[in-house]
Amino acid sequence: MNANQSRQRLLLTLLKNTPTILFVVIFVVFSLLDQRFFTWTNFENIISSSAFVGILAVGMTFVLLTGGIDLSVGANMYISGGILAIMLEQGYPLWISILVCLFCGTLLGLFNAFLISKVKIIPFMATLGTLTAGRGLALLITESRAINVTKEMPFAAARLLGIPLPIVVFLAVIFVAFIVLNHTSPGRQLYAMGNDPEAAKKAGLNVTRLTMFAYIVCGFCAALATVIALSQQGRLSASFGEGVEFRAIAAAVLGGASLFGGVGAVFPGTLIGTLLVQMISTGLVYLQVDLYLQEMISPLVIFFAVFVDAQRMSLIKRLERRNIRVEKTAGQALAEKKALTTL
């Protein structure tokens, strides 16, 4: 292998591990700028605070793998959260209320799946519509009231084996999603479908069923994120879940998921991306950056994530094609040499 090939392989490795490198760089920078940032307590708070966004981002990763997108997860959270809060307010048991919440979120995911896979509405427009209609429905259900659930949902501060419960749930979701995507047939088929939908159809894959599977998982994750977010915030208001879809998309894309489909991983990808988004927000608070400027950071992070994703995927494909071409040429030369030796 010559020096040029070595450089290309090194660049390819760096591009594929961009999320991890970016995470380490930003963590080191914030730690140097403020010593309070470099503590275990702060790191635990970052993971705990980002748990519900991370769960959303896991569901979003499934959708992005199909080449789609779900803009309605925030509205899903408000609807399922509103039903959960009202049921608790009326005295229903916590476990029944949570089950109904999870069912409602999954049902909303199924509705998105139906619009996209059966009615054939493009994902952006379908989920944009359910985002708007969903928030209107949630306002109707809750009558725009603020509902306190602090007493009914006190488990945000609970710990399991010394680890905060939101972190345990988040890591459990990451683990299950990792197993599904890497060690089950539907997971591997999602990658194949995202890489080339037409080739997947010709290969006999049920593209409709896979699309529905991805959006149902995303709906379930939105409902589960609702449970975690409500327990942490202790209150449902008209702004609950508002804008959280953009944080979930940013976390998934920063973690290496491609908006073009077929590329992405929940571990370490989505996990790193989620922590990166929350770490930036926390770091800005530590550095006492103006509150109004902080509100501009999220769209800038999303823009950066999309830009990096487009550039990274283009370079990776170019380098992979070049390496394949070089390897083929080297293989042909070796074969010719062997043939001459035989003669």
N, C-alpha and C positions, 0 to 999 in steps of 0.2 A: 504494500500500500504506500503510495507516494505522499509527499507533504500536502499536496492540494486535496487529495481524498481525505486525509486526516482532518484538515481544517473544515472540510464540508461536513464530515461526520460529527465533529465537535459542535459546529453551528447548528446542525440538525438536533442534536441532543439538548443544546441550550434552548432552542425554540420550543421543543416539546415540554421542557420543564420551566417555561417562563413564569407560570403562576407561583411556583415554589420559590424561585429566585426573587421575584418581586416582593413576595411576602417577607422573606428574610431581610431584604434591603430596607423596606419601609419600617419593619420592626426595629432594626438597628438604628435607623435615623431618628425615630421617635424616642428611643431609649437614650440616645446621646443628647437629644434636645431637652429632655426632662427625665430625671432619674426616677421619679415616681412611677413612670410608665413601665420600668423594668422590674416589676414585682410579680410574684405568683398570684397575689390577690387581684391585681389588675387584670392579669391574663385570664383568671377564672371568671372575672366579671365580664370580660369581652366575650368569652365563649357562651356564658349564660345568657347575656343580653342578645346575642345573635342566634340563639337556639331556634326561635320560631321562624326567623328569616331563613336559616339554614334548612329547616324542614321544608319550607316553601321552595327553596332553591333545588332541593333533591327532586321534588315533583316537577319543577320546571326543566330539570336536566332530562327527564324522561321525554318530555314534550319536544325539547330542542333536538333530541336525537332523531326524531321523525322529520325534522326540518320545519316544524310548526312553532307556535308560540301561544302562551295563554296570558292574556292581559286581564283576565277576570278574577284572578286569585284573591285580590283585595276585596272585591265585592262578595266573593264566596265567603271570605272570613267574616264580613259584616253580617251576612244573612245567617250563616250557621252560628256565629257568636250571638246574634240577636235572639235566635231561638233558644240557645243554651241559657242565656241570661234570664229570659222571660220564664223559662221552665224552673230555674232555680228560685226566681222571685215568687213563683206560685207554689213553691214547696215540694217540687218533685225531687226524688233522690238524685244525688250527684252522678252516680254511675249511669242511671237511665238517661239523664240529661246529656251526658257526654256521648253516649251511644247514639242518641238522636242527632246530636250535632255532627258526629262523624258520618252518619247515614245521609244527612242533608248535604254535606260537602261533597260526598261521593256522588250523590244524585246530580248535583250541579255539574260535576265533572263529566258525568254520563251525558247530560244535556249538551254540553260543548262537543263531546265526541259525536253525538248524533248529528248536530248541525254541520260538523266538518266532514265526517266520513259518509254520511247518508245523504244529507241535503247538498253536500259539495260546496259549502261556503268556505272561502279561504280562511285559514286560522286567524289571521290578523283581524279581519272584519267580523268574523263570528264572535270572537272573544271580546272585541271592542264593544259589540252590541250587548253581550251579556254583562260586561262591566257596567255600562250605563244603566241597563234595565235592572241589574242586580242591586245596585246601590239604591235605586228608586224603590224596589221591592223591600229592601231592608229598612228603609225609612218608613215605609208603610207598616211593616211588622212592628217596629219599635216605637212608632209615632215620634221619632226623633228624640226620644227620651234618653237621658243618661242613666244607666242602671249599675249600681254597685254590687260586686260579687266577691268582695274581699273576704267576708266571713264564710261564704259557701265554697270558695276555692282557695284554701290557705296553703296549698302544697307547693307553691313556687319556691318557698324557702326550705322545703324538705330536702333531706339528703339520703342517698343510698350508698352505703359503703364510703361515706365521707364526701361523695360527689353530689353537687346540686342536681335535683331531679330533672330540671330542664335539659341539662347537659347529658344526663343518662338517656333521656328520650331521644335527643338529637343524635347521639352516637349510635343508639339502637336502630334508628331509621337509616343512618349511613350504612351500617353493617348489613341490614336486610336488603337495601337497594343495591349494594355492592354484590351480594350473592346473586340477586335476581339478574343483574345486568351481565355478570361475568360467568355464571355457572348454571344458567337455565336457558332453555331453548328460546322463550320469548325475548329474553334480554339480548341474546346474540342476534336474533332476527331484527330487533330494533336498529342495531348498528348497520346491518345489511340493508335494511329498508332506507335508512337515512343516507347511506352512501350512494345508492342508486335505486330509486323506487321502481323504475321500469324493469331493471334487471331482477329485482326482488319479485315482481309479479311474474316474470317469465320463469323464475326458479320455483314458482308454486307457493310463495309466501302469501298469507292472507293479510294484505296491506290494510284493509278496512278494520279487521280485528285488532291488529297491532296499534293502529291509530287510536282506536277506542280504549285499548288497554292503557296507553300512555296518558290520555286525558283523564281517565278514571283515577289512575294513580295520583295525578296532579291534584284532582279534586279532593281526594282523601287526605293528601298531605296538607292542603289548605285548611281543611277542617281540624286536623291534628295540631297544626300551627296555631289555630284559633284557641284551642284549649290551653296551650302553653302561654300564649300572649295574654289571654284574659286572666290567667292565674298570676302572671307577673304584674300586670297593670292594675288588676282589681276593679276595673271599671270599663263599661262599654259606653261609648259615645258616638256621635254622628260621624266622627272622623276616624273611627276604628278601621284599620286595614287600608286606609287611604294612601295611595302611592307606594305601598309595599311591594307591588308587582315589579316595579322598576329596580328595587333593591335585590329582589330574587333573581331577576334576569342578569343584573350586573354581577352578582355572586356566582351564578352558573357560568357565565361567559368568561369572567376573570379566572375561574377555575379550569378553563380549558375547553368548555363546551362550545361547539361551533353553531352559529346562527344558520349555517347552511346544512346542518344535519349530519348524522353519522359519526360525529366526533365528540367525545366527552366522557368523563368518569366522575363518579361521586366521591371516590377516595383515590388519591388525596385531593383531586380537582375541586369538586364543589365544596368540600370542607375548607380547603385553603382559601377559595374565593369568598366564602361567607365570612371567615375570620378577617380577611383583608378589608372587606367593606366596613365591617364593624370597627376594626382597628383604626382605620382612617378617621371615622367619626369620633372615636374616643380620643385619639391623638390630638385632633383639632380642639377638643374641649380642654385637654391638659395644657395646650399651648395658648388657650384663651383667645382663639380666633373669633372674630365677630360673628355673632349668631346668624345674622343675615347672610354672611358669606358662606356659612356652613350649609345653608339650604341650597347653595349653588353647587356644592361638592358632588352630590348624588348624580345629577345629570352629567356632570363633567366626567365622573368615574365611568358612567355607562358609555358615554361617547368614546372615552379612552379604551374601554373594554372592546367595543365594536371595532374600533380602528385597529387595535392590536390583533384582534381575532382575524380580521380580513388580511392584514399584512402577514401574520404568522402562518396562516393556512396556505396562502399563496407561495411563501418561501419554502414551507415544508414540502408541498407538492412538487415544486420545481427541483428542490434538492433530491427528493426521493426518485424522481424521474431520471435525474442526472446520474445518481448512484446506480440505478438499475441498468442504465445504458453502459456505464463504465464496467460494471460487473459482467454484463453480457459480452462486451468487447474482450475483456480479460479472459473470460471463459472460452470464447471462440479461438483466441490466440493460443491458449493452453491446449485446446483440442487439436488445433493444427500442428502444434509442436509434437504432440504425442503421435499423430498420424505420420509425420515425417520420420520420427524415431523408429516407428514400426517398420516403415519402408526401408 
